[in-house]
């Protein structure tokens, strides 16, 4: 049977036959006195709790009810953090106290949930609920046994209390938990205060075991406008010597969050420098943080942000920067090409149309270039944003601002008109000639284009 423990967990030796402590639907809807519930929570967890309501989607209520049959389900990690920042959580992660992995998996399956045990070695189950992939874990200890992020071993412990369970987290704002039964925020390391003050503060000495954690702090700084406290920054600087232990995929993963979720890129760059990890980025001193902030405000994501960052780097450093920070060769190549793009020597309409066509072959547009240049409007005197705006306006008049010119003559047209000829390189040469004629306004519509093509016979 399940037994309550002094540290707030529950010991569970069985599965389906054990009664749920409460129905989760009533937990989410009951109107019992909030003060009384807070007192109950403090009796269970101690003075580390405060009253708060984090709404759990109704679609997840059956899952939480099932987890409650053999343990105490708590919302953890980024779910709580995002809610505290006023961001609607996209993912709902739970940690179930007082049960084993086998018992938890058995109970979930007995209630009809599909359980993926791919992460069981790390104390994590993945459960599919509608369109949601929910991570469900049990308390665990992490121990450093080898080099790198992968050198950390995991030991689960169903009897672990909430304080020890949260002590393995990296930053204090990630150590918060939420108990939906009591509407209680469990915050043993003052994560709420750190989040409100914008401080990246480590939870424990265990922080120094994982060299990925400084980069996690950098992307958090970019997302929430945060800075390292002095002690945590010092540990991060020590960890920079171990940067080479990290797989490049993990490094790119954190940079991906920097690019895609970072609302304050300059804060992330400051954190990178304060942590000593700026040494891992080629030509870091040439990255303009203010320009990245402005690019982000214009809707920039990975390609735009990386292109702005690398604009003033030389070719070799720009290539290496893309390689280290971007997942996906096509995305990295596009960002690199945008970072290298310079204005055409002439601003006449033919040149602009040709330039738009050339950019289109690289999957870029004149709008991309203008957006990149505008990011430097107030920060880089050598960037003439008036030229960028002029070219942008001219491109808009030609209808090639946000797309390449649409060819009025196609390869199929050429083969049809020259049906007696054997296909060969001449087709591509004639297609380029047609593009040039179109750009020089020798024809402006489909009918005139076909007439021009017939004149080439």
N, C-alpha and C positions, 0 to 999 in steps of 0.2 A: 504493500500500500504506500501512498504518498504521505510523507511526514513533514510538517513545518520545521524549519531550522532557525536557530537564533540569528543567523546572519541574513535572513530574508529569503533564502532559497527554499527549495523543496526537494526532498529525496524521493525518487520514484523508481521502483523496482519492477513495475509491470507496465501495462499499456492500456488497452481498450477498456478493461473492466474498472479502471480507477475513476472515480467520480470527479468531474470538473469542480474546482473550488467555487466558481461562479460562472454564470453564463455571460460571455463577453458582450452580448447584445445589451444586457442590463448594465454592464460596466459603462458602456458608452452612452446610455440614455438616462440612467437613473438621476433623480434630483435630490439625492441625500445631501445633507448639510456639508458644504465644502470644508468648513473648519473641522468637522468630525472626521472627515476623510483624511485631512492633513494629519490630524493627531494619530490616526491609525497607521498612516504611512511612516510617521516618525517613530512609532513604537516598533515598526518592522525594520526600518533602515537606519534610524538614528537622525541626528540633526542635519544631515546632508541633503534633505529634501525640501522642496518648495512646491507650492500649489500652482498648477498650470494645466490647461486643456489643449492637448494636441489631437485634433480630430483624425480618426482612423477611417479610411473609406469603408463604406458598408460592404463593398465587395470582398474585403479582407476579413470581415467579422467572423465568418465560419472558420477561417484558418486560425485566427487568434483563439477562438473557442476550442478548437481541437488541440492546439498547443497547450492550452490551459488544463487539459485533462491529465497531464503528467508533469507539469512544471509551471514556472512563472514566466510568461512571455513579456519581454521588455523591448521597446523600441530603442535602437542604439545608433551611434555613429552619425553619419551624414544626414540621416533622416531627421534626427533631433536638431542637429546644427542648422540645417537649412530652415527648418520651421522657426527657430529662434532668430534667424536673420530675416524673417518675413518672406521667405521663398517657399513656394509650395513644393513639398518633396516629390521628386519623380520616382524615387525608389523607397521602398519600406523594408528596412532590415531589422530582424529580430534576433535577440539572444535569449534563449530559454534556460532558466536556472532550475537546478534540482532534478535533472534528468540526464540520461545517457544518450549518445547518438543512436544506438540501436533502438532504445525505447521510443525515442522521438520519431524516428523513421517509421517504426511499426505503427504507432498511433496515427501518424499522418496517412499512411497507406490504408489503414483500416477505415478511415473516413473518406476514402476515395481520392486523395490527393496524389498526383504524380510526383515522386521524389527522385531527384537526380543526386546520386551520391559521389559525383566526380570530385567534390571538395572535401570529402569526409576526412581525409588525412589531416586536414587543417581545421577540423571541427566545424565544417560548414556543409549544409544541405541546401540544394536549390529546389524550390517548389514553384510550379507554374499555376497561377491563379488568373484565369482569363488571359488578358494581355500582359499581366505582371509576372516578372521573374523575381521571386522573393528569396533573399538569402536568409537562412535560419541557422544560427550557430549555437553552440553551448560554450560556457566559460572555458578558457584555455590559458596556458602559459607558453610564452615564446622563449626559447633558449638559443643563444648563439653557439653554433658548433663548427662553423666553417666560414670561409670568406664570402662576402657578397650578400645580397638580399636573399639568395637561395640557401645560404648557410644557416638559416634559422629553423630549428626544430620546434614542433608543436606538441603539447601534451594537454589533452582535455581533462577537466576536473569538474564533475557535476556538483561537488560539495563546496565549490569556491564561492566566497561572498562577493557582493557587488563592488566593494572597494578594490579588492585584489583583481577582480575581473577587468575593471576599467583601467588599472594601472599599466596594462600592456599597451594602451593606446599611445599615439604619438604626441598629439597636442591636446591641451586641456579642453578645448572646445569640442574635441572629438570623443571625450571621455564621458559626456553626459548620457544618461539613460532616462527613459520615461516609462513609468508603470501605469498602463491605462486603467487598471482596477481602482487605483486611488487618485488618478489625475495628478501624479506626483513626478516632478523633475528630480532625478537623482544626480547630484552634482558634487562628488567628493573632492574634486580638484579645482573648483571655482571656474569651470569652463565658461559659464554664462557671463561672468565678469570679464574674462579675457576677450570674449567675442565682442562684448559691448565696447571695450576699451581698444580694440584692434591690436591685441598683443598675441604674438605667436610664442607660447610658452610650453616647454616640454612637460610631460607628465611625471617622468621618473628617470632614473639613471639608465633604464633600459633603452631610452631614446638613442643612445650612442651605439647600440648594437646593429642598427640598420642604416646603411649609407644612403638609402633612398629618401630618408625622411627630410633632409634639408630641401630637396627638390619639391617634395610635397608641400613644404612650408612656402616655397617660392610661388607655387601656383595658388595656394590659399591666399597669400599676400595680394596677388593680382586679382583674385576674385572678390575679396572682402576688404581691400585697402588696409592691410595689416603690416606690422613690423615685428621683427624678432626682438625679444628681450635680450639683455646683454649675456645672460648665462646660456641661453639656448643658442645664440649666435656663436658663442665661443665653442660650444660642442660641435656645431655645424662646420666651423672652420677646421676643427680637428678631423672631422669626417671627410673633408674634401680630399685628403690624401688617399682615400679609399674609393674615389670616384671611378677608377678603372675597374673595380670589381663588378660594377653594375652592367647588366646587359643593355645594349643600346635601345632595345624595345621598351624597357622600363623607363629609361630617360625620356624617350620620345613620348611615352604615355603621359608623363607629367607635363611636358611642354605642350602636348595636345590640349590639356585642360587649361593651361595658361592662355593659349591662343583662342580656344573656343568659348571659354567661360570667363576669362579675365576681363573685368570691367575697368581695372586700374593697372594697366601694364607697367607704368612707371613705378608703382609700388612693388610690383613683382621684381622688376630689375633692381630696385634698391635692396630688396631682400636678398637677391642673388649676390650682390656685392657685399652686403653686411655679413653674409654667411660664408664668404670666401669662395663660393662656387662660381663666381665670375671668371675664375681662372680656367674653368672647363669650357668656356665659350671663346672661339676665335674672334679677335678684334672686338672684344666686348666694349671697349672704350669708344667705338664708333657708332654704337647703337644710340639712337635719339629717343629717350623715353617719352618726352612730351609729344613727339611726332606719333609715336605708337598710341598714346592716349587719344590723339585727334583722329587717327585712322580708325580706332575702335569705335569712336562715337559716330563715325560714318558707316558703321555696319561691317567693318573689316573682320575677317575671320582668319583662318590659318594662312592662306595664300597672301592676303593683303598685309597682315601683321608681320609675317616673316619677310616679305619684300621690303616693307618699310624699315625693319630692323637691319637688313643687309644692304640697303641702298648705297651706303657710303663705304662698304667694305670692298676690298679688291676681289677679283674673280675667284681666286683660290679660297680665301676666307669665306666668301659668300657660299660657295659650294659646300664647304665643310660645315658651315652653320646649318644649312638645309639638311645635310646628312645627319647631323646630330640631333636635330630638334623636330623633324617631321617624319611621321609614318606615312609611307606611300610614295613610291618613286614618281608617279605622275604629278602628285601634289607638290612634291619637293621641286621637280623640274619646272612646273608652272611658276612657283614662287621665285625660283632663281631667275627665270627669264624676265619676270616682271621687275625684279630688283635691278636687272641689267638694262632695262629699256630706257632709252634716252629720246628726247624730242627730235623730230626730223629737222634737217638743216633748213628746209623751206616750209612755209605755211600756206602755199597755194593749194587750191582745191584738188588738183591732180595728185600732188604729193601726199596730201592727207588721205585721199581715197586709197592710194597704194599702200600707205602705212597701215591703214585700218585692215587692208587685206593681209598684209604680212603678219600683223598681230593676230589676226583670226587664225592663221595657220598654226600659231602657238597657243591657241585656245585662250587668247587675251583680247581685250577691247581697249579702245582709246579711253573709255570711261575708267577702266582699271588704272591706267597710267595717270589720268587726271586726279583720281582719288588719292593715289599714292603721293603725288606732288603736293596736293592741297594739305596733306598731313604736316608738311614742313613750312606751312604758311608763316608762322610766327617764330620759328626756331632756327632756321637755317638761311642766312643771308644770301648764299650762293644759289638758292633755289628761287627762280622767278615764277611765282605762282600766277602772275598776270599772263605769262606766256601760256601756261597750262590752261588757264581759263579761256584764252583767245582760241587756242587750238580746239578745246572742247566745244566751244560755240560753233566754230567752223565745221567741225565734224558733225554736230547736230544738224546743221543746215543741209549737209550732204546725206543725212540719214545713216551715218556710219559711226555714231557716237558709242552706242552700246552693242553693235554687231558689225560683222564684216560685210562688205558689199555683196549683194546677192548676184551671182553670175546670171546674165541673160542668155549666155550660150553655154551649153553643157557638152560633155564628151559624147553623150548619146546623139545630140544634135549633129555633131561633126561626123560621126559614123554614118548617120542617116543621109546627110547631104553628100558625103563622099563614099557612098556605098560600094562603088567599084574599086576602091583602094583597099589594100591589105592593111589592117591595123598595125600600128608601130609607133615609134617615138614621135613621129610627125604629129600625132593626135595631141600629145601633151604640149608640143611647141605651138600648135595652132590655138590651143585653149589659152595659153599664156598671152598670145597675140590678141585674142578676143578680150581677155581681161584688161589689157593695156588700152585697147580701143574703147572699151566701155568707160574706163577711168578718165579717158581724154574726151569723153562725151561724143564720140563718133556715132553712137547710137544710144538712145535713152529708154527704149521700150522693146518689148519682145519682137514685135513685127519688124522693126528696123534692125534688130540684132540678127534675125534670120536672113534679112536681105543682105546685110553686111557679110554674113557667113557664105551666102551663095556667090557673092562677088569675089570670094577668095578661090573659087574653083579654077 
